[in-house]
Amino acid sequence: MARQVVAAYASALRLLDAPAGPVEIPYADTTLPGYFFHCPHAAPKAPVLIVHQGRDAWAEDCKYLADGALERGYHCLLFDGPGQGRVLRLQGLPFRPTGKPSSRQW
């Protein structure tokens, strides 16, 4: 099912004539999937809004953020990180700790 959703999203981007394309970001010994939205009226070196959605959201869920960025003259990168979206469901890559656990007691 996840593969079908991703394929449908890619088709929708083409049908909507969205200025976006898939990207693969190198990560460890694999890649992280995402989409780069190129703002057609932005300067060549325009800022890029990097959207790393949280928890259960997928990059495909966040097109509204890319739309807002493009309206404001920003390029936008949507991607799934470890433990999210496609990376978790199709690549089996979970969240991982980023350092030493806190010794703080809650």
N, CA, C and O atoms as a GROMACS GRO file, in nm:
protein
  424
    1MET      N    1   0.081  -0.119   0.000
    1MET     CA    2   0.000   0.000   0.000
    1MET      C    3   0.086   0.126   0.000
    1MET      O    4   0.055   0.222  -0.071
    2ALA      N    5   0.194   0.128   0.079
    2ALA     CA    6   0.279   0.247   0.087
    2ALA      C    7   0.339   0.280  -0.050
    2ALA      O    8   0.346   0.397  -0.088
    3ARG      N    9   0.381   0.179  -0.122
    3ARG     CA   10   0.438   0.204  -0.256
    3ARG      C   11   0.333   0.266  -0.349
    3ARG      O   12   0.366   0.352  -0.430
    4GLN      N   13   0.210   0.222  -0.337
    4GLN     CA   14   0.102   0.277  -0.421
    4GLN      C   15   0.076   0.424  -0.387
    4GLN      O   16   0.051   0.505  -0.477
    5VAL      N   17   0.081   0.458  -0.260
    5VAL     CA   18   0.060   0.597  -0.219
    5VAL      C   19   0.170   0.686  -0.275
    5VAL      O   20   0.143   0.794  -0.326
    6VAL      N   21   0.294   0.641  -0.266
    6VAL     CA   22   0.407   0.719  -0.317
    6VAL      C   23   0.396   0.735  -0.469
    6VAL      O   24   0.422   0.843  -0.522
    7ALA      N   25   0.357   0.630  -0.538
    7ALA     CA   26   0.341   0.637  -0.684
    7ALA      C   27   0.227   0.733  -0.721
    7ALA      O   28   0.240   0.810  -0.816
    8ALA      N   29   0.118   0.729  -0.646
    8ALA     CA   30   0.006   0.819  -0.673
    8ALA      C   31   0.046   0.964  -0.650
    8ALA      O   32   0.006   1.053  -0.726
    9TYR      N   33   0.125   0.989  -0.547
    9TYR     CA   34   0.172   1.125  -0.518
    9TYR      C   35   0.261   1.176  -0.632
    9TYR      O   36   0.247   1.290  -0.675
   10ALA      N   37   0.351   1.092  -0.679
   10ALA     CA   38   0.438   1.132  -0.790
   10ALA      C   39   0.355   1.164  -0.914
   10ALA      O   40   0.385   1.260  -0.985
   11SER      N   41   0.253   1.084  -0.940
   11SER     CA   42   0.164   1.112  -1.054
   11SER      C   43   0.090   1.244  -1.034
   11SER      O   44   0.075   1.322  -1.128
   12ALA      N   45   0.044   1.268  -0.912
   12ALA     CA   46  -0.028   1.393  -0.884
   12ALA      C   47   0.061   1.514  -0.907
   12ALA      O   48   0.017   1.615  -0.962
   13LEU      N   49   0.187   1.505  -0.864
   13LEU     CA   50   0.278   1.618  -0.886
   13LEU      C   51   0.291   1.650  -1.035
   13LEU      O   52   0.294   1.767  -1.074
   14ARG      N   53   0.298   1.546  -1.116
   14ARG     CA   54   0.306   1.569  -1.262
   14ARG      C   55   0.176   1.627  -1.316
   14ARG      O   56   0.179   1.720  -1.397
   15LEU      N   57   0.063   1.575  -1.272
   15LEU     CA   58  -0.067   1.623  -1.320
   15LEU      C   59  -0.094   1.767  -1.275
   15LEU      O   60  -0.158   1.844  -1.347
   16LEU      N   61  -0.047   1.802  -1.156
   16LEU     CA   62  -0.065   1.937  -1.105
   16LEU      C   63   0.038   2.034  -1.161
   16LEU      O   64   0.033   2.154  -1.134
   17ASP      N   65   0.130   1.982  -1.239
   17ASP     CA   66   0.238   2.061  -1.294
   17ASP      C   67   0.315   2.132  -1.183
   17ASP      O   68   0.357   2.247  -1.198
   18ALA      N   69   0.333   2.062  -1.071
   18ALA     CA   70   0.409   2.117  -0.958
   18ALA      C   71   0.557   2.122  -0.996
   18ALA      O   72   0.608   2.031  -1.060
   19PRO      N   73   0.624   2.229  -0.955
   19PRO     CA   74   0.767   2.240  -0.987
   19PRO      C   75   0.852   2.156  -0.891
   19PRO      O   76   0.938   2.208  -0.821
   20ALA      N   77   0.825   2.025  -0.888
   20ALA     CA   78   0.891   1.938  -0.791
   20ALA      C   79   0.940   1.811  -0.856
   20ALA      O   80   0.890   1.767  -0.960
   21GLY      N   81   1.039   1.753  -0.792
   21GLY     CA   82   1.090   1.624  -0.837
   21GLY      C   83   1.144   1.547  -0.720
   21GLY      O   84   1.179   1.605  -0.616
   22PRO      N   85   1.152   1.416  -0.735
   22PRO     CA   86   1.205   1.334  -0.626
   22PRO      C   87   1.354   1.355  -0.607
   22PRO      O   88   1.427   1.384  -0.702
   23VAL      N   89   1.400   1.340  -0.483
   23VAL     CA   90   1.542   1.345  -0.450
   23VAL      C   91   1.576   1.229  -0.359
   23VAL      O   92   1.488   1.172  -0.294
   24GLU      N   93   1.702   1.194  -0.356
   24GLU     CA   94   1.753   1.093  -0.264
   24GLU      C   95   1.870   1.155  -0.190
   24GLU      O   96   1.970   1.193  -0.252
   25ILE      N   97   1.859   1.166  -0.060
   25ILE     CA   98   1.961   1.230   0.023
   25ILE      C   99   2.049   1.121   0.082
   25ILE      O  100   1.999   1.033   0.151
   26PRO      N  101   2.181   1.126   0.057
   26PRO     CA  102   2.269   1.023   0.115
   26PRO      C  103   2.261   1.025   0.268
   26PRO      O  104   2.265   1.130   0.331
   27TYR      N  105   2.249   0.905   0.325
   27TYR     CA  106   2.241   0.892   0.470
   27TYR      C  107   2.297   0.755   0.508
   27TYR      O  108   2.248   0.652   0.463
   28ALA      N  109   2.400   0.755   0.591
   28ALA     CA  110   2.466   0.631   0.632
   28ALA      C  111   2.496   0.548   0.508
   28ALA      O  112   2.564   0.595   0.417
   29ASP      N  113   2.446   0.425   0.502
   29ASP     CA  114   2.472   0.342   0.384
   29ASP      C  115   2.347   0.327   0.298
   29ASP      O  116   2.330   0.227   0.228
   30THR      N  117   2.258   0.427   0.304
   30THR     CA  118   2.136   0.426   0.224
   30THR      C  119   2.105   0.570   0.181
   30THR      O  120   2.193   0.656   0.182
   31THR      N  121   1.982   0.595   0.145
   31THR     CA  122   1.938   0.730   0.111
   31THR      C  123   1.804   0.757   0.178
   31THR      O  124   1.729   0.665   0.212
   32LEU      N  125   1.774   0.886   0.196
   32LEU     CA  126   1.645   0.930   0.248
   32LEU      C  127   1.567   0.989   0.132
   32LEU      O  128   1.620   1.075   0.060
   33PRO      N  129   1.443   0.947   0.110
   33PRO     CA  130   1.365   0.997  -0.002
   33PRO      C  131   1.299   1.130   0.030
   33PRO      O  132   1.266   1.160   0.145
   34GLY      N  133   1.281   1.210  -0.074
   34GLY     CA  134   1.212   1.336  -0.055
   34GLY      C  135   1.176   1.399  -0.189
   34GLY      O  136   1.185   1.336  -0.294
   35TYR      N  137   1.135   1.524  -0.181
   35TYR     CA  138   1.096   1.601  -0.299
   35TYR      C  139   1.154   1.741  -0.287
   35TYR      O  140   1.148   1.803  -0.182
   36PHE      N  141   1.211   1.788  -0.396
   36PHE     CA  142   1.259   1.926  -0.399
   36PHE      C  143   1.164   2.007  -0.486
   36PHE      O  144   1.140   1.974  -0.602
   37PHE      N  145   1.110   2.113  -0.429
   37PHE     CA  146   1.020   2.205  -0.499
   37PHE      C  147   1.099   2.328  -0.537
   37PHE      O  148   1.149   2.399  -0.450
   38HIS      N  149   1.110   2.354  -0.665
   38HIS     CA  150   1.186   2.468  -0.717
   38HIS      C  151   1.093   2.584  -0.743
   38HIS      O  152   1.002   2.574  -0.825
   39CYS      N  153   1.114   2.694  -0.675
   39CYS     CA  154   1.031   2.813  -0.694
   39CYS      C  155   1.066   2.878  -0.828
   39CYS      O  156   1.178   2.927  -0.843
   40PRO      N  157   0.976   2.881  -0.924
   40PRO     CA  158   1.008   2.932  -1.057
   40PRO      C  159   1.036   3.083  -1.061
   40PRO      O  160   1.104   3.130  -1.152
   41HIS      N  161   0.986   3.159  -0.964
   41HIS     CA  162   1.009   3.303  -0.966
   41HIS      C  163   1.110   3.350  -0.862
   41HIS      O  164   1.120   3.469  -0.834
   42ALA      N  165   1.184   3.256  -0.804
   42ALA     CA  166   1.286   3.290  -0.704
   42ALA      C  167   1.420   3.319  -0.770
   42ALA      O  168   1.446   3.277  -0.883
   43ALA      N  169   1.502   3.392  -0.699
   43ALA     CA  170   1.640   3.416  -0.744
   43ALA      C  171   1.713   3.282  -0.746
   43ALA      O  172   1.676   3.189  -0.674
   44PRO      N  173   1.817   3.272  -0.828
   44PRO     CA  174   1.889   3.144  -0.837
   44PRO      C  175   1.941   3.093  -0.702
   44PRO      O  176   1.944   2.972  -0.678
   45LYS      N  177   1.980   3.184  -0.616
   45LYS     CA  178   2.030   3.142  -0.484
   45LYS      C  179   1.928   3.175  -0.374
   45LYS      O  180   1.965   3.224  -0.268
   46ALA      N  181   1.803   3.147  -0.400
   46ALA     CA  182   1.698   3.174  -0.303
   46ALA      C  183   1.711   3.078  -0.184
   46ALA      O  184   1.768   2.970  -0.197
   47PRO      N  185   1.658   3.118  -0.070
   47PRO     CA  186   1.661   3.029   0.046
   47PRO      C  187   1.579   2.903   0.021
   47PRO      O  188   1.488   2.900  -0.062
   48VAL      N  189   1.614   2.800   0.096
   48VAL     CA  190   1.543   2.672   0.087
   48VAL      C  191   1.480   2.643   0.223
   48VAL      O  192   1.549   2.641   0.325
   49LEU      N  193   1.351   2.620   0.224
   49LEU     CA  194   1.283   2.575   0.345
   49LEU      C  195   1.298   2.423   0.350
   49LEU      O  196   1.254   2.353   0.259
   50ILE      N  197   1.359   2.372   0.456
   50ILE     CA  198   1.378   2.228   0.473
   50ILE      C  199   1.274   2.179   0.572
   50ILE      O  200   1.274   2.219   0.688
   51VAL      N  201   1.185   2.093   0.526
   51VAL     CA  202   1.075   2.044   0.608
   51VAL      C  203   1.103   1.900   0.650
   51VAL      O  204   1.102   1.807   0.570
   52HIS      N  205   1.128   1.887   0.778
   52HIS     CA  206   1.148   1.755   0.838
   52HIS      C  207   1.032   1.735   0.933
   52HIS      O  208   1.041   1.764   1.052
   53GLN      N  209   0.923   1.686   0.878
   53GLN     CA  210   0.800   1.671   0.955
   53GLN      C  211   0.822   1.575   1.071
   53GLN      O  212   0.920   1.501   1.073
   54GLY      N  213   0.734   1.578   1.164
   54GLY     CA  214   0.753   1.494   1.281
   54GLY      C  215   0.656   1.378   1.290
   54GLY      O  216   0.556   1.371   1.219
   55ARG      N  217   0.688   1.292   1.377
   55ARG     CA  218   0.609   1.178   1.416
   55ARG      C  219   0.556   1.096   1.300
   55ARG      O  220   0.635   1.035   1.227
   56ASP      N  221   0.425   1.092   1.280
   56ASP     CA  222   0.365   1.002   1.183
   56ASP      C  223   0.344   1.063   1.046
   56ASP      O  224   0.291   0.996   0.957
   57ALA      N  225   0.383   1.186   1.026
   57ALA     CA  226   0.363   1.251   0.895
   57ALA      C  227   0.464   1.196   0.794
   57ALA      O  228   0.574   1.154   0.830
   58TRP      N  229   0.425   1.198   0.671
   58TRP     CA  230   0.512   1.161   0.560
   58TRP      C  231   0.543   1.288   0.482
   58TRP      O  232   0.470   1.386   0.492
   59ALA      N  233   0.649   1.287   0.404
   59ALA     CA  234   0.681   1.402   0.318
   59ALA      C  235   0.562   1.433   0.228
   59ALA      O  236   0.533   1.550   0.200
   60GLU      N  237   0.493   1.330   0.184
   60GLU     CA  238   0.378   1.348   0.095
   60GLU      C  239   0.263   1.422   0.164
   60GLU      O  240   0.176   1.478   0.096
   61ASP      N  241   0.261   1.422   0.297
   61ASP     CA  242   0.157   1.493   0.372
   61ASP      C  243   0.181   1.644   0.378
   61ASP      O  244   0.091   1.718   0.419
   62CYS      N  245   0.296   1.689   0.340
   62CYS     CA  246   0.338   1.826   0.369
   62CYS      C  247   0.345   1.918   0.247
   62CYS      O  248   0.414   2.020   0.250
   63LYS      N  249   0.276   1.883   0.140
   63LYS     CA  250   0.280   1.967   0.020
   63LYS      C  251   0.232   2.108   0.049
   63LYS      O  252   0.280   2.203  -0.013
   64TYR      N  253   0.138   2.123   0.141
   64TYR     CA  254   0.087   2.256   0.174
   64TYR      C  255   0.199   2.348   0.225
   64TYR      O  256   0.194   2.469   0.204
   65LEU      N  257   0.298   2.291   0.291
   65LEU     CA  258   0.413   2.371   0.335
   65LEU      C  259   0.499   2.414   0.216
   65LEU      O  260   0.548   2.527   0.211
   66ALA      N  261   0.516   2.324   0.121
   66ALA     CA  262   0.590   2.359   0.000
   66ALA      C  263   0.515   2.467  -0.079
   66ALA      O  264   0.577   2.560  -0.130
   67ASP      N  265   0.384   2.455  -0.087
   67ASP     CA  266   0.305   2.557  -0.157
   67ASP      C  267   0.325   2.694  -0.093
   67ASP      O  268   0.342   2.794  -0.164
   68GLY      N  269   0.323   2.700   0.039
   68GLY     CA  270   0.344   2.827   0.109
   68GLY      C  271   0.483   2.882   0.086
   68GLY      O  272   0.500   3.003   0.069
   69ALA      N  273   0.583   2.795   0.084
   69ALA     CA  274   0.720   2.839   0.058
   69ALA      C  275   0.733   2.896  -0.082
   69ALA      O  276   0.794   3.002  -0.101
   70LEU      N  277   0.676   2.828  -0.181
   70LEU     CA  278   0.685   2.874  -0.319
   70LEU      C  279   0.617   3.010  -0.337
   70LEU      O  280   0.667   3.096  -0.410
   71GLU      N  281   0.504   3.029  -0.272
   71GLU     CA  282   0.433   3.157  -0.280
   71GLU      C  283   0.518   3.272  -0.226
   71GLU      O  284   0.501   3.387  -0.267
   72ARG      N  285   0.609   3.241  -0.135
   72ARG     CA  286   0.692   3.342  -0.072
   72ARG      C  287   0.831   3.355  -0.133
   72ARG      O  288   0.915   3.429  -0.084
   73GLY      N  289   0.854   3.281  -0.242
   73GLY     CA  290   0.982   3.291  -0.311
   73GLY      C  291   1.092   3.200  -0.259
   73GLY      O  292   1.210   3.223  -0.287
   74TYR      N  293   1.055   3.098  -0.182
   74TYR     CA  294   1.151   3.002  -0.131
   74TYR      C  295   1.142   2.872  -0.212
   74TYR      O  296   1.036   2.837  -0.262
   75HIS      N  297   1.254   2.803  -0.223
   75HIS     CA  298   1.253   2.665  -0.268
   75HIS      C  299   1.216   2.582  -0.144
   75HIS      O  300   1.220   2.634  -0.032
   76CYS      N  301   1.182   2.455  -0.164
   76CYS     CA  302   1.142   2.374  -0.048
   76CYS      C  303   1.186   2.229  -0.067
   76CYS      O  304   1.175   2.172  -0.176
   77LEU      N  305   1.236   2.172   0.039
   77LEU     CA  306   1.275   2.031   0.041
   77LEU      C  307   1.190   1.960   0.146
   77LEU      O  308   1.194   1.994   0.265
   78LEU      N  309   1.113   1.863   0.102
   78LEU     CA  310   1.037   1.776   0.192
   78LEU      C  311   1.106   1.640   0.192
   78LEU      O  312   1.141   1.589   0.086
   79PHE      N  313   1.128   1.582   0.309
   79PHE     CA  314   1.190   1.450   0.310
   79PHE      C  315   1.148   1.372   0.434
   79PHE      O  316   1.105   1.428   0.534
   80ASP      N  317   1.162   1.240   0.424
   80ASP     CA  318   1.137   1.150   0.537
   80ASP      C  319   1.271   1.113   0.598
   80ASP      O  320   1.363   1.072   0.528
   81GLY      N  321   1.280   1.128   0.729
   81GLY     CA  322   1.401   1.088   0.800
   81GLY      C  323   1.384   0.951   0.861
   81GLY      O  324   1.278   0.889   0.846
   82PRO      N  325   1.485   0.902   0.929
   82PRO     CA  326   1.475   0.772   0.995
   82PRO      C  327   1.354   0.769   1.089
   82PRO      O  328   1.329   0.865   1.163
   83GLY      N  329   1.281   0.660   1.086
   83GLY     CA  330   1.165   0.642   1.171
   83GLY      C  331   1.039   0.710   1.119
   83GLY      O  332   0.939   0.716   1.190
   84GLN      N  333   1.043   0.763   0.997
   84GLN     CA  334   0.929   0.835   0.942
   84GLN      C  335   0.893   0.783   0.804
   84GLN      O  336   0.978   0.736   0.728
   85GLY      N  337   0.764   0.794   0.773
   85GLY     CA  338   0.714   0.768   0.638
   85GLY      C  339   0.775   0.650   0.567
   85GLY      O  340   0.784   0.540   0.620
   86ARG      N  341   0.816   0.678   0.443
   86ARG     CA  342   0.874   0.574   0.358
   86ARG      C  343   0.997   0.509   0.418
   86ARG      O  344   1.019   0.389   0.403
   87VAL      N  345   1.078   0.588   0.487
   87VAL     CA  346   1.203   0.536   0.541
   87VAL      C  347   1.175   0.424   0.642
   87VAL      O  348   1.245   0.323   0.644
   88LEU      N  349   1.074   0.443   0.723
   88LEU     CA  350   1.037   0.339   0.819
   88LEU      C  351   0.962   0.225   0.751
   88LEU      O  352   0.997   0.108   0.769
   89ARG      N  353   0.859   0.258   0.673
   89ARG     CA  354   0.771   0.156   0.616
   89ARG      C  355   0.837   0.073   0.506
   89ARG      O  356   0.817  -0.048   0.500
   90LEU      N  357   0.914   0.136   0.420
   90LEU     CA  358   0.970   0.063   0.305
   90LEU      C  359   1.117   0.026   0.321
   90LEU      O  360   1.164  -0.069   0.260
   91GLN      N  361   1.190   0.103   0.403
   91GLN     CA  362   1.332   0.074   0.421
   91GLN      C  363   1.361   0.009   0.556
   91GLN      O  364   1.471  -0.041   0.579
   92GLY      N  365   1.262   0.011   0.646
   92GLY     CA  366   1.281  -0.051   0.777
   92GLY      C  367   1.381   0.021   0.865
   92GLY      O  368   1.438  -0.040   0.956
   93LEU      N  369   1.404   0.150   0.840
   93LEU     CA  370   1.504   0.226   0.916
   93LEU      C  371   1.433   0.304   1.027
   93LEU      O  372   1.363   0.401   0.999
   94PRO      N  373   1.450   0.263   1.154
   94PRO     CA  374   1.382   0.330   1.264
   94PRO      C  375   1.456   0.455   1.312
   94PRO      O  376   1.567   0.484   1.268
   95PHE      N  377   1.392   0.528   1.404
   95PHE     CA  378   1.462   0.636   1.473
   95PHE      C  379   1.583   0.576   1.540
   95PHE      O  380   1.584   0.457   1.573
   96ARG      N  381   1.684   0.656   1.561
   96ARG     CA  382   1.799   0.607   1.636
   96ARG      C  383   1.842   0.716   1.733
   96ARG      O  384   1.823   0.835   1.706
   97PRO      N  385   1.901   0.677   1.845
   97PRO     CA  386   1.946   0.779   1.939
   97PRO      C  387   2.058   0.863   1.876
   97PRO      O  388   2.138   0.813   1.798
   98THR      N  389   2.060   0.989   1.912
   98THR     CA  390   2.160   1.079   1.854
   98THR      C  391   2.276   1.106   1.948
   98THR      O  392   2.370   1.177   1.910
   99GLY      N  393   2.274   1.053   2.063
   99GLY     CA  394   2.384   1.075   2.156
   99GLY      C  395   2.356   1.008   2.288
   99GLY      O  396   2.271   0.921   2.300
  100LYS      N  397   2.431   1.051   2.386
  100LYS     CA  398   2.420   0.995   2.520
  100LYS      C  399   2.284   1.031   2.581
  100LYS      O  400   2.245   1.148   2.577
  101PRO      N  401   2.213   0.934   2.637
  101PRO     CA  402   2.084   0.965   2.699
  101PRO      C  403   2.101   1.064   2.814
  101PRO      O  404   2.204   1.065   2.882
  102SER      N  405   2.001   1.145   2.834
  102SER     CA  406   2.002   1.241   2.942
  102SER      C  407   1.993   1.171   3.076
  102SER      O  408   1.922   1.071   3.090
  103SER      N  409   2.064   1.222   3.175
  103SER     CA  410   2.055   1.165   3.308
  103SER      C  411   1.947   1.234   3.390
  103SER      O  412   1.926   1.200   3.506
  104ARG      N  413   1.879   1.330   3.329
  104ARG     CA  414   1.773   1.404   3.399
  104ARG      C  415   1.658   1.310   3.434
  104ARG      O  416   1.613   1.232   3.350
  105GLN      N  417   1.611   1.320   3.556
  105GLN     CA  418   1.497   1.241   3.602
  105GLN      C  419   1.372   1.326   3.585
  105GLN      O  420   1.373   1.443   3.623
  106TRP      N  421   1.266   1.272   3.530
  106TRP     CA  422   1.142   1.348   3.514
  106TRP      C  423   1.047   1.317   3.624
  106TRP      O  424   0.937   1.371   3.628
   0.00000   0.00000   0.00000
